[in-house]
């Protein structure tokens, strides 16, 4: 028990100390899944009970997970690029910062046959780009002179840390409800935006409190359904970026929900299907149109945003218990692209345009109490083009892989 507590404490410190590194940009700026088992199955998780990430996937699942912790890390490898037409010809640029280490942590304990507690630490992000210094000088469609244009490197970085304690209760043997308060800290930085009249401000942070609700129901031995919902989280304002984000520096976390079903099609094979929706359009800093609102001025209540639409994603996953040691997984995730043609120019800063992911994964049982899980995925390249204020296109593709250690106790 002493070893378990020391291991848990070390894992929690690792997660809290480094989870602010994420650069996901898959279903918008949310990753395609949370936890490496889910990532290997296309992101499906809301009707599954195979790890301790209940606080982000479905709080109600904590009632069935038992006593365990999961700790791991992934390497995320995004490739972001843009082509902008200028009076001197077309310019192609690629974003730096193309490799990121992202940790993950989950813990769950059953207090009784009906009541369970858990803790999940996870992150969102994705507006993480860094273009070379040659690029900002060509953002001169609104500059009165070259001096007013951007200088130095151009980029933004958004990082969000969410700590989610969880409580779940089974009111019958096959039906549970769960609740996870969401303690949120986020950090943002932008640089090279002098073309928009925005001097470099360095890093700024904000905080907020939200909640995630969940339901899970088992119908016989073959069918499990799940649902998870989180309303929009009102965050404190980025004071140093009050002249950038709409509503004087507001940057809330959008409402999101997931519905799903898992089918045990044979003793060894399980298939899962999830539908998720992330309502980016409800957050003015993200959802407001960029050029259409430009005359209102950055930072105004109806000022420019990134013009993101809501993202709807369908996730399909399968896992096969090959033998007593190995479980193999595969999946596919297809979502809508949030970036519209009219808003491509500003989204060179945040080209979260990927629509499709193919995933693989597996788990090896080291012992009845311990296991190792791996996952790998590929986000297919997608390109979106626009014509105003200059012909512009943005592209993104990605790869990722990760390893997770889990222990039951």
ABEGO torsion letter per residue (X at the ends): XAAAAAAAAAAAAAAAAAAAABABBBBEABBABBEAAAAAAGGBAAABAABAAAAAABAAAAAAAEBBBBBBBBBBBBBBBBBBBBAAEBBBBBBBGABBBBBBBBBBBBABAABBBBBBBBBBEGBBBBBBAAAAAABAAABABAAABBBEBBEBBBBBBBBBBBBBBBABAABBBBBBBBBBBBBBBBBGAAAAGBBBAEBBBBBBBBBBBBBBBBBEAABBBBBBBBBBBBBBBBAAAAAABBGGGBBBBBBBBBBBBBBBABAABBBBBBBBBBBAAABAAAABBAAAAAAAEBGBAABBBAGBBBBBBBBBBBBBBABAABBBBBBBBBBBBABBAAAAAAAAABBBABABBBBBBBBBBABAABBBBBBBBBBBBBBBBBAOABBBBBBBBBBBBBBBBBBBX
